[in-house]
Amino acid sequence: MISSTYGRRIVAGLILVGFLVAFLALWFVSRGGAATFETVSPVINKLLQHFVPLLAIVGGFYFSELAIEEQGKSTTVEALVLATALVGCWALAPSILLLASETLPSAVRLLDSVAVIGTSLASACLAFYFSKSSKAAT
Amino acid sequence: MKQLCALAFSLLLSGCSMTGPSSEVAPPKVDEFPQHEVQFRVLDDVDAALRSVQEYLAMRGLASIATVRAPKIFVITTYVDEPSRETDRRVRRTAFRIALSPLPNQSGQNCTALAVSTLTKSRGIKEEIWSVQESDMTFESSAWPDLRKQIASKACK
């Protein structure tokens, strides 16, 4: 068993890190005229579309159930590992694609092609983990 | 099984189209070039001047097409890649438009008006589409000094 507060912070932290790293990666690859604003602008939009639903879910659970966290309950390690693995993959996918793909539009196309599956899986996983930790706390 | 194959094939195709920036091989259109032109007067009639221009371009290994829009004849080259350093994160290429038009016969000389316009486009290494940026408008092509010298050597007095 692992503290639900700790688990929630790990998962939420992963998304936040993914969000920040994605923008850093975007700046890194587009620096020095490698991409103009016209090219970067849709990528920023895509990154926001990618992360905002995840951040909204995490924020919703996290702030609405702060009181539960204070009770110091636990969840299973397996649940945390599953959530961390799936959410981590999805949160770090944009950064990896931006750094590894040949062009920014190709990274966006690739991200788009798996967006439905990835967002659904990650959102379901987040909802599952946060509701599980919420149940564990009650 | 058939559906799986079709899915795999479409994924393969979409994967192929995701890699590598698209490239334009065809020369630009006459009207794509900026209004700014460098004017010359060369000592030849239009046909001879056209031949000289085409020979020079062929010698430089530049493919070109001639378009007639009376009274002018436009010779448009394909894009020439501009030299870049390994550290450059933006690449450029330039196409030339050479407009030839007859001039009235002065003191027994057959002269032709020749106007050169350049179109420079650039693409970031992370971009797919070539575009004209502000810095491209003032960019001088590496092929330009030689072309100018060549034209100036045939100047009409």
Interface residues (C-beta under 8 A of the other chain):
Chain A: V29 S30 R31 G32 G33 A34 A35 T36 E38 T39 S101 E102 T103 L104 P105 S106 R109 L110 S113
Chain B: S14 M18 T19 G20 P21 R89 R90 S122 G124 I125 K126 E127 E128 I129 S131 Q133
